[in-house]
Amino acid sequence: MPLEERIPNRRSSSDMNEVRITSSSSSVASCTSSASNENDTLNTNDNSSSSSCDKNIVIGRSQLDPNRSNCWSCFIDLRRDPNDAASSSNSNEDNNSSSSDDQFCYTTHEHPLLNIMVCSVCEENAEAVECDVLDAQLNNNNSDDDDDLACSWCGLPSTELETSYPTLADGGSNELFLCDSCPRAFCARCVTVSFGGSEDALKSVRKAASGEDEEEWKCCCCSPTEFLGRLQWRYKQMIADSPTKEDGAGGSTSATNGGEDVHIAKLIDELNGAEDEYDRANEMLEDENISKQRLSIQEEFLSSGDYTNGSSELMEQIHNEIERYRKSWQRHAARCSDTIGHLQEELEGRNVSIDQFYKFRKEEKQRT
């Protein structure tokens, strides 16, 4: 469906009874707030703008809950289940969208190396890193340049590790660890997460980095941790519990058309929400909104009294914040686009007309 035909107005599923739309049974759509909740997202003046829930998460402060329904690379919420105490208790208090009506689905992906729950963006990043690792092995071309290294867990290159979120509780460097048993590298934050993210875990990581422990260091792939095993089990459990086309919304074939209709209505609502968010992300990336964001950032820095107007230091800070803003909304758009594709597949598999769905959206736009 061409982008110009995507109309950003949600429509009640009850108004679309004649429309039937699905994602493949292997894909998992999981709920998150309509805000992007990007791990490195800036707050903007727009009250509906994405909120940085992951800035509230600090690795190395307390034990992480393996039942959290988030991406275990960037920590963005993937599912908002009202019955999931872990999800609700760890959600961002500043999130502007708490109503279930304002929630839609990101599609959950499997980490290509670790088999844990991640978002589509982090899955692609990790996949690229693993391909580079395997390619280097195949061609016996291991680089000695640290700038060429990247974390095999979060997929971030060494040059971006210090500015990424979540942060480490001790405020120390998020350095890379090179495994002594395989050609992979893992950053201090992800190594800490692999041990549960507690204060003791971070202390152990710092001890290993200092060289106090003379034993060889093995990554979580070569020497799996208990917490990583719990994350892998959690992902397998989520896949097993996902409703299939045959199950219907209620998870039982006895639900017949009633359960199927409810499930289709839910999928339609999720697709509407994902389309709305995709359009909003692209709107936030328009030159006009970026210019407004730049002015807002400049005013904030100048009001702090730490910078002089026009100074190179101020310009550098503004540039960095704008780049972070761009990346945040670009990642949000990419996740939404991925979710849209999965939902379209699932609805088509349930004999729902995607063309009819977008016809309704276009008509709604013309009426408003």
Secondary structure, 3 states (H helix, E strand, C coil): CCHHHCCCCCCCHHHHCCCCCCCCCCCEEEEEECCCCCCCCCCCCCCCCCCCHHHHCEECCCCCCCCCCECCCCCCECCCCCCCHHHHHCCCCCCCCCCHHHEEEEEEEECCCCCCEECHHHHHHHHHHHHHHHHHHHHCCCCCCHHHCEECCCCCEHHHHHHCCCEECCCCCCCEEECCCCCCEEEHHHHHHHCCCCHHHHHHHHHHHHCCCCCCCCCCCCCCCHHHHHHHHHHHHHHHHCCCCCCCCCCCHHHHHHHHHHHHHHHHHHHHHHHHHHHHHHHHCCHHHHHHHHHHHHHHHHHHCCCCCCCHHHHHHHHHHHHHHHHHHHHHHHHHHHHHHHHHHHHHHCCCCHHHHHHHHHHHHHHC
